[in-house]
Amino acid sequence: MYYISKVENNCALSVRKKRLGDFKGKEGARYHVRKRKAVEMLDFIPVYEMVGGKLKLVNELHTMWI
C-alpha cells in the first residue's frame, strides 16, 4: 500500500492506493509518497511529481516535524 498526499498538506490528508500506477493526480503537482500510514518524528518522506500521467521520483526529501 502507498499513502499519497499533496506536498502542501504535509501528510495530513492521504489517499491509499495499492500501486503507484493506480493514482490519478494533476499534471505537474508534487506529492509525498510513503509506505507507512503513521508518520514518525523526523521521518524523511520522498517527493514525487506527476509527469505524463505517472508519478516520477524527484531528487528531494521532506522532513516531518511532528
C-alpha positions, 0 to 999 in steps of 0.5 A, spaced: 500 500 500 502 507 498 499 513 502 499 519 497 498 526 499 499 533 496 506 536 498 502 542 501 498 538 506 504 535 509 501 528 510 495 530 513 490 528 508 492 521 504 489 517 499 491 509 499 492 506 493 495 499 492 500 501 486 503 507 484 500 506 477 493 506 480 493 514 482 490 519 478 493 526 480 494 533 476 499 534 471 505 537 474 503 537 482 508 534 487 506 529 492 509 525 498 509 518 497 510 513 503 509 506 505 507 507 512 500 510 514 503 513 521 508 518 520 514 518 525 518 524 528 523 526 523 521 521 518 524 523 511 518 522 506 520 522 498 517 527 493 514 525 487 511 529 481 506 527 476 509 527 469 505 524 463 500 521 467 505 517 472 508 519 478 516 520 477 521 520 483 524 527 484 531 528 487 528 531 494 526 529 501 521 532 506 522 532 513 516 531 518 516 535 524 511 532 528 
